[in-house]
């Protein structure tokens, strides 16, 4: 058994990496399709949300939290949980897996010297429900965005994107980060890829390209 200092630490993104779609974006659109009256609240908020994302960057938490709140405001927890369950079924039927990347994930998990972190901007409840029956989910260490109920709707208490991924992983394994390998489709993950000895970019077709 490898000692802690000898173990390889590997991270994978989820959306665009292990599968093609944006899970959280799909969920927001699903909510609004099934609760169209909430568009009356969301549409006036869009200039604020868009301006904040431009100013603070795409990884900012509160603009997307405001969008989630607008899409869920005025509905009971029971109703929202039912929509969440329905979405999971809908998404599982449509998600496009990237088998090359998932095989790489499986290879690390079957080795005896690797700790694999799945670090994603998608909300943890969605990730756990969509992939509940996969052999790999119980074996990865999951860091994901967090949702709670507040002011009559759902909000994001943590949006795990960009530099927040670095911060969250540092809280788990300490500093300085020393990662063996990282896999992502997005420049948003460059702050975390910086700490990786081997950096892999996932193409829109689900293939792997090694970065310098």
Residue frames relative to the residue before (quaternion, step in Angstrom):
aa qw qx qy qz dx dy dz
X 1.0000 0.0000 0.0000 0.0000 0.00 0.00 0.00
X 0.4335 -0.7060 0.4961 0.2599 3.57 -0.84 1.00
X 0.4588 -0.6482 0.5227 0.3101 3.55 -1.09 0.67
X 0.7019 -0.4762 0.3147 0.4261 3.55 -1.27 0.35
X 0.6782 0.5011 -0.2988 0.4469 3.59 0.96 -0.84
X 0.6909 0.4725 -0.2785 0.4710 3.59 1.18 -0.49
X 0.5507 0.6493 -0.3904 0.3504 3.56 1.19 -0.34
X 0.4033 -0.6917 0.5484 0.2411 3.53 -1.13 0.74
X 0.1819 -0.7647 0.6105 0.0974 3.56 -0.85 0.99
X 0.0404 -0.8121 0.5794 -0.0562 3.55 -0.66 1.18
X 0.0919 -0.7948 0.5942 0.0817 3.57 -1.02 0.71
X 0.1325 -0.7504 0.6436 0.0720 3.51 -1.25 0.71
X 0.3600 -0.6381 0.6348 0.2453 3.50 -1.23 0.70
X 0.4244 -0.7022 0.5042 0.2694 3.61 -1.25 0.17
X 0.7738 0.3443 -0.1934 0.4952 3.58 0.42 -1.23
X 0.8084 0.1698 -0.1666 0.5384 3.56 -0.72 1.10
X 0.6980 0.4348 -0.2526 0.5099 3.56 1.30 -0.09
X 0.7755 0.2155 -0.1291 0.5792 3.60 0.65 -1.06
X 0.7711 0.0377 -0.0644 0.6324 3.55 1.27 -0.41
X 0.6532 -0.5830 0.3439 0.3393 3.55 -1.25 0.44
X 0.7400 0.4888 -0.2428 0.3931 3.56 0.81 -1.02
X 0.4455 -0.6148 0.5779 0.2993 3.51 -1.44 0.27
X 0.3223 -0.8007 0.4714 0.1809 3.57 -0.17 1.28
X 0.6976 0.4661 -0.2908 0.4599 3.60 0.80 -0.95
X 0.6376 0.5155 -0.3276 0.4695 3.59 0.99 -0.77
X 0.6394 0.5185 -0.3149 0.4723 3.56 1.02 -0.81
X 0.6428 0.5285 -0.3165 0.4553 3.57 1.02 -0.81
X 0.6507 0.5097 -0.3212 0.4623 3.60 0.92 -0.85
X 0.6645 0.4861 -0.3066 0.4776 3.60 0.92 -0.84
X 0.6240 0.5386 -0.3329 0.4580 3.58 1.04 -0.76
X 0.6365 0.5329 -0.3246 0.4533 3.58 0.95 -0.88
X 0.7142 0.4584 -0.2662 0.4572 3.57 0.83 -0.97
X 0.6015 0.5373 -0.3667 0.4638 3.60 1.10 -0.52
X 0.7541 0.3845 -0.2033 0.4921 3.57 1.00 -0.80
X 0.7419 0.2351 -0.1806 0.6015 3.57 1.30 -0.10
X 0.0407 -0.8733 0.4844 0.0315 3.60 0.72 1.08
X 0.5655 0.5962 -0.4013 0.4045 3.61 1.10 -0.45
X 0.5986 0.5751 -0.3647 0.4218 3.58 1.13 -0.51
X 0.5029 0.6311 -0.4289 0.4060 3.58 1.25 -0.22
X 0.5856 0.5796 -0.3690 0.4300 3.59 1.14 -0.58
X 0.6841 0.4309 -0.2689 0.5235 3.57 1.20 -0.51
X 0.6836 0.5174 -0.2928 0.4234 3.56 0.93 -0.93
X 0.6506 0.5585 -0.3385 0.3876 3.60 0.83 -0.95
X 0.6832 0.4565 -0.3203 0.4715 3.67 0.83 -0.76
X 0.6486 0.5262 -0.3214 0.4463 3.60 1.18 -0.47
X 0.5229 0.6959 -0.3989 0.2883 3.59 1.16 -0.53
X 0.6442 0.5022 -0.3619 0.4493 3.67 0.89 -0.68
X 0.6373 0.5149 -0.3245 0.4727 3.59 1.04 -0.75
X 0.6698 0.5008 -0.2943 0.4625 3.56 0.91 -0.97
X 0.6841 0.4930 -0.2885 0.4535 3.57 0.85 -0.97
X 0.6584 0.5096 -0.3075 0.4607 3.57 0.97 -0.86
X 0.6582 0.5114 -0.3102 0.4572 3.56 0.98 -0.83
X 0.6498 0.5077 -0.3211 0.4658 3.59 1.01 -0.77
X 0.6342 0.5159 -0.3293 0.4725 3.58 1.07 -0.70
X 0.7167 0.4627 -0.2513 0.4574 3.55 0.94 -0.93
X 0.7895 0.3317 -0.1551 0.4925 3.57 0.86 -1.01
X 0.5664 -0.5964 0.3870 0.4168 3.59 1.25 -0.30
X 0.6409 -0.5812 0.3573 0.3518 3.54 -1.19 0.64
X 0.6621 0.5203 -0.3111 0.4407 3.60 1.16 -0.45
X 0.4167 0.7333 -0.4601 0.2775 3.61 1.26 -0.08
X 0.4625 -0.7143 0.4636 0.2468 3.57 -1.00 0.86
X 0.7583 0.4680 -0.2799 0.3573 3.57 0.48 -1.17
X 0.6064 0.5363 -0.4047 0.4253 3.69 0.95 -0.48
X 0.6909 0.4469 -0.2837 0.4925 3.60 0.94 -0.82
X 0.5818 0.5542 -0.3665 0.4691 3.57 1.17 -0.52
X 0.6417 0.5157 -0.3117 0.4744 3.57 1.04 -0.81
X 0.6410 0.5137 -0.3230 0.4701 3.59 1.02 -0.77
X 0.6462 0.5039 -0.3161 0.4781 3.59 0.96 -0.84
X 0.6411 0.5210 -0.3259 0.4597 3.57 0.95 -0.85
X 0.6653 0.5089 -0.3066 0.4521 3.58 0.91 -0.88
X 0.6851 0.4886 -0.2796 0.4623 3.58 1.05 -0.74
X 0.7607 0.3659 -0.1866 0.5027 3.60 1.20 -0.44
X 0.4700 0.7085 -0.4371 0.2934 3.60 1.21 -0.31
X 0.8109 0.3109 -0.2301 0.4390 3.53 -1.13 0.77
X 0.6702 0.4666 -0.2979 0.4943 3.58 1.26 0.09
X 0.5404 -0.6432 0.4423 0.3141 3.54 -1.05 0.81
X 0.6375 -0.5190 0.4040 0.4012 3.54 -1.27 0.39
X 0.6193 0.5483 -0.3411 0.4467 3.58 1.04 -0.76
X 0.6589 0.5079 -0.2983 0.4679 3.56 0.95 -0.92
X 0.6873 0.4829 -0.2906 0.4583 3.59 0.87 -0.91
X 0.6413 0.5121 -0.3270 0.4685 3.58 1.01 -0.74
X 0.6332 0.5167 -0.3343 0.4693 3.59 1.06 -0.70
X 0.6370 0.5102 -0.3208 0.4806 3.57 1.02 -0.78
X 0.6174 0.5428 -0.3348 0.4605 3.57 1.04 -0.77
X 0.6647 0.4999 -0.2935 0.4713 3.57 0.92 -0.92
X 0.6568 0.5048 -0.3062 0.4690 3.57 0.97 -0.88
X 0.6341 0.5311 -0.3297 0.4551 3.57 1.01 -0.80
X 0.6276 0.5466 -0.3416 0.4366 3.58 0.92 -0.87
X 0.6513 0.5040 -0.3106 0.4747 3.58 0.93 -0.89
X 0.6609 0.5152 -0.2910 0.4617 3.57 0.93 -0.97
X 0.6921 0.4886 -0.2795 0.4518 3.59 0.87 -0.97
X 0.6394 0.5398 -0.3261 0.4398 3.58 0.96 -0.86
X 0.6598 0.5105 -0.3065 0.4583 3.59 1.10 -0.66
X 0.7723 0.3792 -0.1671 0.4815 3.58 1.18 -0.53
X 0.5250 0.6677 -0.4147 0.3265 3.58 1.15 -0.42
X 0.2589 -0.7530 0.5905 0.1314 3.54 -1.08 0.86
X 0.2567 -0.7870 0.5457 0.1300 3.55 -0.39 1.25
X 0.3032 -0.7057 0.6079 0.2016 3.54 -1.28 0.51
X 0.2615 -0.8345 0.4598 0.1542 3.61 0.09 1.28
X 0.6006 0.5647 -0.3770 0.4222 3.62 1.04 -0.64
X 0.6961 0.4575 -0.2693 0.4833 3.56 0.92 -0.94
X 0.6531 0.5090 -0.3249 0.4570 3.58 0.95 -0.80
X 0.6195 0.5222 -0.3509 0.4695 3.60 1.09 -0.58
X 0.6205 0.5239 -0.3419 0.4729 3.57 1.05 -0.74
X 0.6191 0.5351 -0.3293 0.4712 3.58 1.04 -0.80
X 0.6702 0.5029 -0.2927 0.4607 3.57 0.89 -0.96
X 0.6255 0.5468 -0.3384 0.4419 3.58 1.00 -0.80
X 0.6619 0.4889 -0.3114 0.4753 3.58 0.94 -0.83
X 0.6758 0.5127 -0.3028 0.4343 3.57 0.92 -0.89
X 0.6946 0.4570 -0.2837 0.4777 3.58 1.08 -0.59
X 0.5533 0.5641 -0.4146 0.4514 3.59 1.24 -0.08
X 0.4902 -0.6982 0.4508 0.2626 3.55 -1.18 0.53
X 0.7416 0.4322 -0.2102 0.4679 3.58 1.24 -0.22
X 0.6300 0.5449 -0.3292 0.4448 3.61 1.22 0.35
X 0.1750 -0.7224 0.6590 0.1152 3.53 -1.18 0.78
X 0.1462 -0.8265 0.5428 0.0298 3.57 -0.55 1.20
X 0.1315 -0.7856 0.6039 0.0296 3.53 -0.81 1.12
X 0.1669 -0.7336 0.6516 0.0962 3.54 -0.96 0.97
X 0.0015 0.8220 -0.5635 0.0825 3.56 -0.35 1.29
X 0.0919 0.8484 -0.4959 0.1610 3.56 -0.27 1.29
X 0.4740 -0.6639 0.5072 0.2779 3.51 -1.22 0.58
X 0.5389 0.6072 -0.4153 0.4103 3.58 1.22 -0.16
X 0.5772 -0.6138 0.4074 0.3524 3.61 -1.07 0.68
X 0.5999 -0.6202 0.3827 0.3302 3.54 -0.98 0.91
X 0.6623 0.5042 -0.3526 0.4275 3.68 0.79 -0.80
X 0.6441 0.5139 -0.3297 0.4608 3.60 1.02 -0.73
X 0.6463 0.5229 -0.3217 0.4531 3.58 0.90 -0.91
X 0.6989 0.4845 -0.2811 0.4447 3.57 0.82 -0.99
X 0.6908 0.4662 -0.2916 0.4694 3.60 1.02 -0.71
X 0.6487 0.5183 -0.3304 0.4488 3.60 0.94 -0.80
X 0.8011 0.2744 -0.1168 0.5189 3.59 0.95 -0.89
X 0.2444 0.8252 -0.4874 0.1477 3.58 1.19 0.43
X 0.7637 0.3863 -0.2000 0.4770 3.60 1.05 -0.71
X 0.4741 0.6576 -0.4625 0.3590 3.59 1.18 0.31
X 0.5299 -0.6409 0.4405 0.3383 3.60 -1.06 0.61
X 0.6975 0.5158 -0.2838 0.4085 3.59 1.13 -0.55
X 0.5629 0.6374 -0.4106 0.3292 3.63 1.03 -0.59
X 0.6861 0.4716 -0.3274 0.4468 3.68 0.81 -0.77
X 0.6872 0.5108 -0.2793 0.4345 3.59 1.19 -0.46
X 0.6486 0.4956 -0.3353 0.4704 3.61 1.17 -0.39
X 0.3960 -0.6482 0.5855 0.2832 3.51 -1.33 0.34
X 0.1965 -0.8419 0.5000 0.0509 3.56 -0.41 1.29
X 0.0105 0.7301 -0.6832 0.0019 3.52 -1.07 0.93
X 0.1017 0.8138 -0.5560 0.1355 3.58 -0.60 1.14
X 0.6484 -0.4879 0.4027 0.4236 3.54 -1.33 0.19
X 0.2806 -0.7746 0.5548 0.1160 3.55 -1.17 0.71
X 0.1753 -0.7809 0.5971 0.0544 3.54 -1.08 0.90
X 0.0659 0.7649 -0.6407 -0.0083 3.55 -1.19 0.58
X 0.5322 -0.6060 0.4782 0.3477 3.55 -1.30 0.25
X 0.1599 0.7762 -0.5945 0.1364 3.56 -0.96 0.92
X 0.8631 0.0298 -0.0348 0.5030 3.57 -1.01 0.88
X 0.7660 -0.4324 0.2004 0.4314 3.56 0.86 1.01
X 0.7752 0.2130 -0.1573 0.5735 3.59 1.24 0.21
X 0.5842 -0.5462 0.4439 0.4041 3.55 -1.27 -0.36
X 0.0692 -0.7759 0.6262 0.0327 3.55 -1.15 0.72
X 0.4656 -0.6406 0.5302 0.3029 3.54 -1.32 0.33
X 0.2075 -0.7671 0.5933 0.1283 3.58 -0.75 1.01
X 0.7674 0.0818 -0.0614 0.6330 3.57 1.29 -0.38
X 0.0737 -0.7568 0.6475 0.0499 3.55 -0.97 0.92
X 0.2113 -0.8389 0.4969 0.0680 3.51 -0.25 1.32
X 0.3763 0.6908 -0.5200 0.3329 3.54 0.29 1.35
X 0.8371 0.2445 -0.1416 0.4684 3.54 -1.30 0.36
X 0.8400 -0.1092 0.1100 0.5199 3.54 -0.95 -0.95
X 0.5506 0.6094 -0.4026 0.4042 3.61 1.18 -0.42
X 0.5936 0.5546 -0.3706 0.4503 3.60 1.09 -0.59
X 0.6312 0.5238 -0.3242 0.4713 3.57 1.01 -0.83
X 0.6720 0.5143 -0.2933 0.4449 3.56 0.85 -1.01
X 0.6815 0.4938 -0.2931 0.4536 3.58 0.89 -0.94
X 0.6700 0.4786 -0.3131 0.4734 3.60 0.96 -0.78
X 0.6080 0.5452 -0.3508 0.4582 3.60 1.05 -0.69
X 0.6342 0.5276 -0.3329 0.4569 3.59 1.02 -0.74
X 0.6975 0.4781 -0.2678 0.4617 3.58 1.11 -0.66
X 0.8406 0.1756 -0.0589 0.5091 3.61 0.83 -0.91
X 0.5821 -0.6281 0.3615 0.3689 3.58 1.25 0.08
X 0.3985 -0.6954 0.5491 0.2369 3.53 -1.38 0.07
X 0.5740 -0.1821 -0.7965 -0.0543 1.54 -2.21 1.13
X 0.5457 -0.6066 0.4595 0.3509 3.57 -1.14 0.61
X 0.0136 0.7609 -0.6483 0.0206 3.53 -1.06 0.85
X 0.0095 0.8276 -0.5561 0.0762 3.55 -0.10 1.34
X 0.4731 -0.6733 0.4940 0.2807 3.53 -1.07 0.77
X 0.8165 -0.0860 0.1226 0.5575 3.58 0.78 -1.02
X 0.0776 -0.7933 0.6029 0.0340 3.55 -1.20 0.60
X 0.1501 -0.7940 0.5883 0.0308 3.55 -1.08 0.85
X 0.2376 0.7616 -0.5703 0.1955 3.57 -0.73 1.08
X 0.4084 -0.6945 0.5368 0.2504 3.54 -1.26 0.49
X 0.7492 0.4705 -0.1640 0.4365 3.55 1.21 -0.55
X 0.5184 -0.6143 0.5045 0.3152 3.54 -1.19 0.67
X 0.5193 0.6432 -0.4100 0.3855 3.58 1.23 -0.40
X 0.7035 0.4555 -0.2621 0.4784 3.59 1.17 -0.54
X 0.3607 0.7564 -0.4821 0.2558 3.60 1.22 0.13
X 0.6109 0.5500 -0.3807 0.4236 3.66 0.96 -0.64
X 0.6998 0.4300 -0.2712 0.5019 3.60 1.04 -0.72
X 0.6178 0.5446 -0.3444 0.4507 3.59 1.04 -0.71
X 0.5342 0.6438 -0.3915 0.3833 3.58 1.17 -0.57
X 0.7200 0.4453 -0.2353 0.4774 3.58 1.07 -0.77
X 0.5872 0.6021 -0.3563 0.4073 3.60 1.29 -0.02
X 0.4722 -0.6586 0.5136 0.2821 3.54 -1.04 0.82
X 0.7701 0.1437 -0.0693 0.6176 3.57 1.09 -0.80
X 0.1072 -0.8116 0.5743 0.0062 3.58 -0.73 1.12
X 0.0750 -0.8111 0.5801 -0.0068 3.54 -0.81 1.06
X 0.2017 -0.7535 0.6163 0.1087 3.54 -0.98 0.97
X 0.2761 -0.7466 0.5859 0.1519 3.56 -0.91 0.97
X 0.3585 -0.7488 0.5209 0.1988 3.57 -0.74 1.07
X 0.6668 -0.4972 0.3572 0.4249 3.62 -1.22 0.27
X 0.6712 0.4724 -0.2974 0.4878 3.60 1.22 -0.39
X 0.5707 -0.6321 0.3680 0.3731 3.59 1.26 0.01
X 0.5021 0.6210 -0.4450 0.4052 3.56 1.20 0.47
X 0.4344 -0.7072 0.5057 0.2354 3.56 -1.29 0.34
X 0.0438 -0.7609 0.6472 0.0165 3.52 -1.07 0.88
X 0.3293 -0.7473 0.5394 0.2050 3.58 -0.75 1.00
X 0.3087 -0.7488 0.5642 0.1603 3.55 -0.96 0.96
X 0.5549 -0.5933 0.4644 0.3528 3.55 -1.22 0.50
